[in-house]
Amino acid sequence: NAWFSRSVRLAMASLSLETKHGDAEARAEAQIRHREIAQKELQELQYWLGFIDDLLSCDVRAWNVRLVEWLLREVFVKKVCASWIRSLDATTRHDAETPTAKTAELLKAQAERRVALIFCSQFCGLVEYRPAVRLLSVLLLSDIYPQGWTAEGLPDTDGEAGDFPVTSTLNAIVSAGEGAIPDLTPNRLRESLLSMLSGTLSSDEVILSSQLLSVILESESIDDAALELLKVLPPSNHLSSSSSSTSPYEDACATFLAKAIGGSCGCSPETRNSAIESVSSFGLVLLERIIRHSWTELGTCLEHQSFIFYFNSSTFFSTLGSALRTFALKGREHLELDNENARAIIMEEIRLRYAQDKEQEGIFTCDIDLYKPSSSLNNSMLLLCGLDLQQQRHSCRPSNDLQLFDDTDTDKRSDLRAALFLRSIASCSREFHRRFVHSSKAAGRTPMFDELLSFNTTEVADELTVAVGQLQTTRLQELGTEIDLRGRNNYLCSLPKRQRKIEIVLDAEGTRFLVTDRTDLVLVIDPAELYIARVNATKQNRCRVLTAVMIQSIIACATESDTLHIVCECGDEHKWSFVISGRLSLRFPSAAVATSAKETLDKHLAALHRLSSLDAMHIFDQMLELSDFHSSAQTEEVTADFCEMD
């Protein structure tokens, strides 16, 4: 309870920064202090929840039952849930009286909801004791709530329920429903979760509510039967044609995506994108659980045709397609108006999202699971306002990774980032759809196992993604090896006179080669890469590679008399090479030769840029095709396919 109160004060301070600190420097200093405090607070909470989990892992059932009752009564009902409900009342009063002003009452209400969501998420994510997590889920997600469990009348130990008023009441709600307990009221906690998930309040609360629901869905303590009772999953008998039951949480996700399309989120572009990523990822988690619940039994897939109809009539998938189309069209517009800057942003985003596969060389993958709301449980920034989860995910990016755009392109970068992420989600769902249809046709409606009913959340970068992101999928010529100069553009050169010597490391064993301004070198310019090599005096047209650079990594080049200067991205592969801090300089026999080398380099760069522009445009065309796939037009095609199977 003490942690809850401290965290509410911290969240209030963070929310009030814009009004209290008009000076940008003072606001920045306050944000740094808040981040440090938030990290300590989250670490403390996780420590005590780990301690509680250790206590509940003992085999003394009587102790566990009493501890769970105490936690539910004293911590959740009396503190967390009471503050949550009180914040809803305060927000309602504020909207009725002063809807445009940020009063202290409103800030406290927002802070209490934020901290309540975080506390519940941390508890469900860190405590593994099954009864505790199940009872908390009932408290939050049941559609009914005891009237007396409010700030004015809290459960105590003197009632008819004896020493366990909360646990006995929650068990009765699940087992018997509304008729078992008098004075029940609609659960405002559940209603507010759905409201927050649909974007009614703020985008920060969209992220936090999707995190809590994602943690509950992914918990091993909650089975499908419990989720169906809590109406998170639709009833398993909804397969009949007369039933159109869906999950209200799926509808809430679709509602938020529709608001994101219309630009009515009312937040910064970064926070909006984090909310889009959280809701879209949660939607996959939810629909995978719905699919397994409704269409599998002991690993066998049931009712293939009704499943296809459900997939194509899903409000989430159809709205996902609309959102993808909207942001794809915005992306094309940005690309047409400012091609160079837009391509730089797309390349940067692709490089942030896709990483080299650890098992297959030359393969780059995007792990969509990293964007699940539950993956941010250790992010202390959740306690503060203005969430940008991508900034936190990629804060460990190497310092030598060049930032190719600045904060003046926030809206453009936000639209492109949203388009690329929705493309990944839509590709994942389309791959699942095609795999399901293909497997059902091939199997002749024989049993299908669970792995066929799981979304493949590891997206492999296709050729377009690799090209636009300039991901290096092939190895450059290894240093120290000999190459043939015949048929290649090559120019004799040497180090500039002011650069007396460079020590080159040729291999992992540390073999070194000393290059001075008197060493005869040759610059080899191929269409996709350039090499700096040492001339072989004994073998004509042969030279030894000392440095290799991808031409697509070159940012600019210029001549200065007989010297050519090149600026390029500097990665780890350029350590102990001719590239020093992203710069490379070479001296040629004459200014004419230096100019000729620059013209050749400019020609290859221009060709790569033209190709990159076409590939970038094709990516948005691909997005539009994906959005069409998720439209209702697919239903007729799939229906025809299954009629042929019959």
WOJOMO-V864940 format. One record per residue. N is the residue number from 0. RES is the residue in three letters. OMEGA is omega in whole degrees, 0 to 359 (999 if undefined). D_LAST is the distance of its C-alpha to the last C-alpha in Angstrom with 1 decimal. Layout:
# WOJOMO-V864940
N;RES;OMEGA;D_LAST  N;RES;OMEGA;D_LAST
This chain:
# WOJOMO-V864940
0;ASN;178;61.6  1;ALA;177;64.2  2;TRP;182;61.6  3;PHE;182;59.6  4;SER;179;62.8  5;ARG;182;63.8  6;SER;176;60.3  7;VAL;178;60.3  8;ARG;178;63.7  9;LEU;180;62.4  10;ALA;177;59.3  11;MET;179;61.6  12;ALA;179;63.9  13;SER;181;61.1  14;LEU;184;59.8  15;SER;182;63.3  16;LEU;185;64.1  17;GLU;183;63.5  18;THR;184;66.1  19;LYS;185;68.6  20;HIS;176;68.9  21;GLY;180;69.3  22;ASP;184;70.6  23;ALA;181;67.8  24;GLU;178;69.8  25;ALA;179;70.4  26;ARG;179;66.8  27;ALA;178;65.7  28;GLU;178;68.2  29;ALA;179;66.9  30;GLN;178;63.3  31;ILE;178;64.4  32;ARG;180;66.1  33;HIS;180;63.1  34;ARG;179;60.8  35;GLU;180;63.2  36;ILE;181;63.5  37;ALA;179;59.8  38;GLN;179;59.2  39;LYS;180;61.9  40;GLU;180;60.5  41;LEU;177;56.9  42;GLN;179;58.3  43;GLU;179;60.4  44;LEU;181;57.4  45;GLN;177;55.3  46;TYR;183;58.3  47;TRP;176;58.7  48;LEU;174;55.0  49;GLY;177;55.0  50;PHE;178;58.0  51;ILE;178;56.3  52;ASP;176;53.3  53;ASP;179;55.7  54;LEU;182;57.3  55;LEU;180;54.0  56;SER;178;53.1  57;CYS;184;55.9  58;ASP;181;55.2  59;VAL;188;57.5  60;ARG;181;55.2  61;ALA;178;57.9  62;TRP;181;58.9  63;ASN;181;55.4  64;VAL;180;54.8  65;ARG;179;58.0  66;LEU;179;57.4  67;VAL;177;53.9  68;GLU;180;55.4  69;TRP;179;58.3  70;LEU;182;56.0  71;LEU;184;53.8  72;ARG;188;56.8  73;GLU;185;59.4  74;VAL;188;57.4  75;PHE;185;54.1  76;VAL;186;54.9  77;LYS;185;58.5  78;LYS;188;58.4  79;VAL;184;55.1  80;CYS;178;53.2  81;ALA;177;56.4  82;SER;179;57.1  83;TRP;181;53.5  84;ILE;178;53.7  85;ARG;179;57.2  86;SER;178;56.1  87;LEU;177;53.5  88;ASP;181;56.4  89;ALA;179;58.6  90;THR;178;56.0  91;THR;178;55.6  92;ARG;181;59.3  93;HIS;181;59.7  94;ASP;180;57.1  95;ALA;186;58.9  96;GLU;183;62.4  97;THR;187;62.4  98;PRO;184;58.9  99;THR;184;60.2  100;ALA;175;62.7  101;LYS;181;62.0  102;THR;178;64.2  103;ALA;179;64.9  104;GLU;179;63.0  105;LEU;180;59.8  106;LEU;178;60.2  107;LYS;179;60.7  108;ALA;178;57.6  109;GLN;180;55.5  110;ALA;180;57.1  111;GLU;178;56.5  112;ARG;180;52.8  113;ARG;183;52.5  114;VAL;178;54.3  115;ALA;179;52.5  116;LEU;181;49.1  117;ILE;181;50.4  118;PHE;180;52.0  119;CYS;179;48.8  120;SER;180;46.8  121;GLN;180;49.4  122;PHE;181;49.5  123;CYS;182;45.8  124;GLY;186;45.6  125;LEU;180;48.7  126;VAL;184;49.0  127;GLU;182;46.7  128;TYR;190;47.9  129;ARG;182;44.7  130;PRO;182;46.4  131;ALA;181;48.2  132;VAL;180;45.2  133;ARG;181;43.1  134;LEU;177;46.0  135;LEU;178;46.6  136;SER;176;42.9  137;VAL;180;43.3  138;LEU;185;46.5  139;LEU;192;44.9  140;LEU;177;41.4  141;SER;182;41.7  142;ASP;176;41.6  143;ILE;186;44.9  144;TYR;180;48.3  145;PRO;182;51.5  146;GLN;185;53.9  147;GLY;182;56.9  148;TRP;178;55.6  149;THR;181;57.2  150;ALA;182;60.3  151;GLU;182;62.5  152;GLY;186;61.3  153;LEU;180;59.9  154;PRO;177;59.0  155;ASP;184;61.9  156;THR;184;62.8  157;ASP;184;64.7  158;GLY;181;61.9  159;GLU;182;60.3  160;ALA;178;57.8  161;GLY;184;60.7  162;ASP;185;60.5  163;PHE;183;56.8  164;PRO;184;56.3  165;VAL;182;53.6  166;THR;180;51.4  167;SER;179;51.6  168;THR;180;50.7  169;LEU;177;47.7  170;ASN;179;46.4  171;ALA;178;46.9  172;ILE;182;44.9  173;VAL;188;41.9  174;SER;187;42.2  175;ALA;178;43.2  176;GLY;189;42.6  177;GLU;185;44.8  178;GLY;185;46.4  179;ALA;188;48.0  180;ILE;177;50.4  181;PRO;174;52.6  182;ASP;176;53.3  183;LEU;180;50.0  184;THR;175;49.2  185;PRO;184;46.2  186;ASN;181;46.1  187;ARG;177;47.6  188;LEU;178;46.9  189;ARG;180;43.1  190;GLU;181;43.6  191;SER;176;45.7  192;LEU;178;43.2  193;LEU;179;40.5  194;SER;179;43.1  195;MET;181;44.2  196;LEU;180;40.7  197;SER;175;40.0  198;GLY;181;43.3  199;THR;185;45.4  200;LEU;180;48.4  201;SER;180;48.8  202;SER;175;46.8  203;ASP;182;48.7  204;GLU;171;47.4  205;VAL;180;43.8  206;ILE;184;44.3  207;LEU;179;46.0  208;SER;178;43.5  209;SER;177;40.5  210;GLN;179;42.4  211;LEU;181;43.0  212;LEU;179;39.5  213;SER;179;38.2  214;VAL;179;40.7  215;ILE;181;39.6  216;LEU;182;35.9  217;GLU;181;36.7  218;SER;177;39.2  219;GLU;181;38.4  220;SER;184;40.4  221;ILE;179;37.7  222;ASP;183;34.5  223;ASP;180;31.4  224;ALA;179;32.6  225;ALA;180;35.8  226;LEU;177;34.2  227;GLU;177;32.0  228;LEU;180;35.2  229;LEU;177;36.9  230;LYS;170;34.0  231;VAL;175;33.6  232;LEU;176;29.9  233;PRO;179;27.8  234;PRO;185;27.3  235;SER;179;24.5  236;ASN;182;23.1  237;HIS;180;22.6  238;LEU;181;18.8  239;SER;184;18.6  240;SER;181;18.1  241;SER;182;21.7  242;SER;178;23.2  243;SER;184;24.0  244;SER;176;26.4  245;THR;177;27.3  246;SER;177;30.1  247;PRO;179;33.4  248;TYR;174;34.2  249;GLU;178;31.2  250;ASP;179;32.4  251;ALA;176;35.9  252;CYS;180;34.9  253;ALA;179;33.3  254;THR;180;36.5  255;PHE;179;38.7  256;LEU;177;36.8  257;ALA;178;37.1  258;LYS;178;40.8  259;ALA;177;41.1  260;ILE;182;39.7  261;GLY;179;42.3  262;GLY;182;45.1  263;SER;181;46.1  264;CYS;178;46.3  265;GLY;181;50.1  266;CYS;178;50.8  267;SER;179;51.6  268;PRO;181;49.0  269;GLU;180;49.1  270;THR;177;48.4  271;ARG;181;45.7  272;ASN;177;43.9  273;SER;177;44.4  274;ALA;178;42.8  275;ILE;180;39.8  276;GLU;181;39.4  277;SER;182;39.8  278;VAL;180;37.4  279;SER;179;34.7  280;SER;176;35.0  281;PHE;178;35.1  282;GLY;176;31.9  283;LEU;179;30.1  284;VAL;181;31.7  285;LEU;184;30.6  286;LEU;175;27.0  287;GLU;177;26.6  288;ARG;178;28.1  289;ILE;181;25.9  290;ILE;181;22.7  291;ARG;181;24.1  292;HIS;189;25.2  293;SER;189;22.1  294;TRP;176;19.2  295;THR;175;20.8  296;GLU;182;22.3  297;LEU;177;24.4  298;GLY;181;22.8  299;THR;179;19.2  300;CYS;182;16.9  301;LEU;170;15.3  302;GLU;182;13.0  303;HIS;186;11.7  304;GLN;179;10.5  305;SER;177;13.8  306;PHE;180;15.6  307;ILE;177;14.7  308;PHE;179;15.9  309;TYR;181;18.9  310;PHE;185;19.7  311;ASN;178;19.8  312;SER;181;21.7  313;SER;178;24.1  314;THR;181;27.7  315;PHE;183;28.9  316;PHE;179;26.7  317;SER;178;27.1  318;THR;175;30.9  319;LEU;178;30.9  320;GLY;179;29.6  321;SER;179;32.3  322;ALA;179;35.0  323;LEU;179;34.1  324;ARG;182;34.3  325;THR;183;37.7  326;PHE;175;39.3  327;ALA;178;37.9  328;LEU;176;39.6  329;LYS;179;42.7  330;GLY;177;42.7  331;ARG;179;42.5  332;GLU;177;45.4  333;HIS;181;47.5  334;LEU;180;46.8  335;GLU;183;48.0  336;LEU;183;51.1  337;ASP;190;52.2  338;ASN;187;50.4  339;GLU;182;52.6  340;ASN;179;52.7  341;ALA;178;49.1  342;ARG;179;48.2  343;ALA;179;50.6  344;ILE;180;49.0  345;ILE;180;45.5  346;MET;180;46.9  347;GLU;181;48.6  348;GLU;179;45.6  349;ILE;180;43.4  350;ARG;177;46.1  351;LEU;187;46.4  352;ARG;187;42.7  353;TYR;181;41.8  354;ALA;178;43.6  355;GLN;178;44.0  356;ASP;185;41.6  357;LYS;184;43.8  358;GLU;184;41.9  359;GLN;180;41.0  360;GLU;179;43.7  361;GLY;179;43.0  362;ILE;178;39.9  363;PHE;183;40.3  364;THR;173;38.2  365;CYS;181;38.1  366;ASP;182;37.7  367;ILE;178;36.1  368;ASP;179;37.1  369;LEU;182;40.7  370;TYR;175;40.0  371;LYS;179;38.8  372;PRO;182;41.3  373;SER;180;42.0  374;SER;181;43.3  375;SER;181;46.3  376;LEU;182;47.7  377;ASN;182;50.7  378;ASN;182;51.4  379;SER;179;54.7  380;MET;179;54.3  381;LEU;179;51.9  382;LEU;185;55.1  383;LEU;184;56.3  384;CYS;177;55.3  385;GLY;187;53.6  386;LEU;172;50.9  387;ASP;187;49.9  388;LEU;180;47.9  389;GLN;179;47.3  390;GLN;179;51.1  391;GLN;181;51.2  392;ARG;187;48.4  393;HIS;180;50.1  394;SER;180;53.7  395;CYS;179;54.1  396;ARG;180;53.5  397;PRO;183;56.2  398;SER;181;59.3  399;ASN;177;59.2  400;ASP;189;55.8  401;LEU;174;57.0  402;GLN;189;56.1  403;LEU;176;55.1  404;PHE;183;55.3  405;ASP;187;57.4  406;ASP;178;57.0  407;THR;181;57.7  408;ASP;187;54.0  409;THR;182;52.6  410;ASP;179;50.4  411;LYS;180;49.1  412;ARG;180;48.5  413;SER;179;46.7  414;ASP;181;44.3  415;LEU;178;43.5  416;ARG;179;43.2  417;ALA;180;40.7  418;ALA;182;38.6  419;LEU;180;38.5  420;PHE;179;37.6  421;LEU;175;34.8  422;ARG;179;33.5  423;SER;180;33.4  424;ILE;181;31.6  425;ALA;177;29.0  426;SER;179;28.6  427;CYS;181;28.0  428;SER;179;25.3  429;ARG;178;23.5  430;GLU;178;23.7  431;PHE;181;22.2  432;HIS;182;19.3  433;ARG;179;18.6  434;ARG;180;19.1  435;PHE;182;16.7  436;VAL;180;13.8  437;HIS;182;14.9  438;SER;180;15.3  439;SER;177;12.0  440;LYS;183;10.3  441;ALA;184;13.2  442;ALA;181;13.2  443;GLY;179;9.7  444;ARG;172;10.2  445;THR;184;13.5  446;PRO;176;16.7  447;MET;185;17.9  448;PHE;189;21.7  449;ASP;182;23.8  450;GLU;177;24.9  451;LEU;182;21.5  452;LEU;177;22.0  453;SER;176;25.5  454;PHE;176;26.7  455;ASN;187;28.6  456;THR;174;31.9  457;THR;182;33.6  458;GLU;178;33.2  459;VAL;181;34.4  460;ALA;178;36.5  461;ASP;184;35.1  462;GLU;180;37.4  463;LEU;180;38.2  464;THR;179;39.1  465;VAL;183;41.3  466;ALA;183;43.0  467;VAL;178;43.8  468;GLY;181;44.8  469;GLN;178;46.9  470;LEU;184;45.7  471;GLN;183;47.3  472;THR;179;44.7  473;THR;180;47.0  474;ARG;170;50.4  475;LEU;177;53.5  476;GLN;182;56.0  477;GLU;180;57.7  478;LEU;180;61.2  479;GLY;179;63.9  480;THR;180;61.9  481;GLU;177;63.2  482;ILE;180;61.5  483;ASP;182;62.4  484;LEU;185;63.8  485;ARG;180;63.2  486;GLY;182;61.0  487;ARG;173;61.0  488;ASN;181;62.9  489;ASN;185;65.6  490;TYR;176;68.9  491;LEU;183;71.8  492;CYS;177;72.7  493;SER;176;74.3  494;LEU;173;74.6  495;PRO;184;76.6  496;LYS;181;80.2  497;ARG;179;80.1  498;GLN;192;77.3  499;ARG;184;79.3  500;LYS;176;76.8  501;ILE;177;73.3  502;GLU;183;72.1  503;ILE;173;68.7  504;VAL;189;66.6  505;LEU;185;64.7  506;ASP;182;62.6  507;ALA;180;61.7  508;GLU;177;64.8  509;GLY;177;66.9  510;THR;186;68.4  511;ARG;179;70.4  512;PHE;182;71.6  513;LEU;179;74.4  514;VAL;177;74.3  515;THR;180;77.4  516;ASP;177;78.3  517;ARG;180;79.7  518;THR;178;76.5  519;ASP;181;75.0  520;LEU;176;71.4  521;VAL;176;68.8  522;LEU;180;66.1  523;VAL;182;62.9  524;ILE;174;60.5  525;ASP;181;57.0  526;PRO;184;54.2  527;ALA;181;52.7  528;GLU;174;55.5  529;LEU;181;59.2  530;TYR;168;61.4  531;ILE;187;65.0  532;ALA;177;66.5  533;ARG;180;69.9  534;VAL;176;71.3  535;ASN;185;71.7  536;ALA;185;75.3  537;THR;182;75.0  538;LYS;181;71.6  539;GLN;179;71.2  540;ASN;176;67.9  541;ARG;177;66.9  542;CYS;185;67.0  543;ARG;185;66.1  544;VAL;177;63.6  545;LEU;179;65.1  546;THR;178;62.8  547;ALA;182;59.3  548;VAL;174;57.9  549;MET;181;54.6  550;ILE;180;55.5  551;GLN;178;52.9  552;SER;181;54.9  553;ILE;181;58.0  554;ILE;181;58.9  555;ALA;175;62.0  556;CYS;182;64.7  557;ALA;179;68.2  558;THR;175;71.3  559;GLU;186;74.9  560;SER;182;77.2  561;ASP;183;76.3  562;THR;177;73.9  563;LEU;178;70.2  564;HIS;181;68.8  565;ILE;175;65.1  566;VAL;182;63.4  567;CYS;175;60.1  568;GLU;185;58.0  569;CYS;177;59.6  570;GLY;181;57.4  571;ASP;182;58.3  572;GLU;180;57.9  573;HIS;177;60.9  574;LYS;182;63.3  575;TRP;177;66.3  576;SER;178;65.6  577;PHE;181;67.1  578;VAL;182;65.1  579;ILE;181;67.2  580;SER;178;65.9  581;GLY;181;63.4  582;ARG;180;66.2  583;LEU;180;67.0  584;SER;179;70.2  585;LEU;179;71.3  586;ARG;183;74.4  587;PHE;182;74.4  588;PRO;181;77.4  589;SER;178;77.6  590;ALA;180;76.2  591;ALA;179;74.6  592;VAL;178;72.6  593;ALA;178;71.5  594;THR;178;70.4  595;SER;178;68.5  596;ALA;179;66.6  597;LYS;180;65.8  598;GLU;177;64.5  599;THR;179;62.3  600;LEU;179;60.9  601;ASP;180;60.4  602;LYS;180;58.5  603;HIS;178;56.0  604;LEU;180;55.7  605;ALA;178;55.1  606;ALA;178;52.4  607;LEU;179;50.6  608;HIS;178;51.0  609;ARG;179;49.5  610;LEU;179;46.5  611;SER;178;46.2  612;SER;178;46.3  613;LEU;180;43.4  614;ASP;179;41.4  615;ALA;178;42.1  616;MET;179;41.0  617;HIS;177;37.7  618;ILE;180;37.1  619;PHE;173;37.2  620;ASP;177;34.9  621;GLN;177;32.5  622;MET;180;32.9  623;LEU;176;32.1  624;GLU;178;28.8  625;LEU;180;28.0  626;SER;177;29.0  627;ASP;180;26.6  628;PHE;183;23.7  629;HIS;178;24.5  630;SER;183;24.6  631;SER;181;22.2  632;ALA;181;21.3  633;GLN;187;18.7  634;THR;183;16.5  635;GLU;181;15.4  636;GLU;181;14.6  637;VAL;178;12.5  638;THR;179;10.6  639;ALA;179;9.9  640;ASP;183;8.9  641;PHE;174;6.2  642;CYS;177;5.1  643;GLU;180;5.4  644;MET;178;3.8  645;ASP;999;0.0
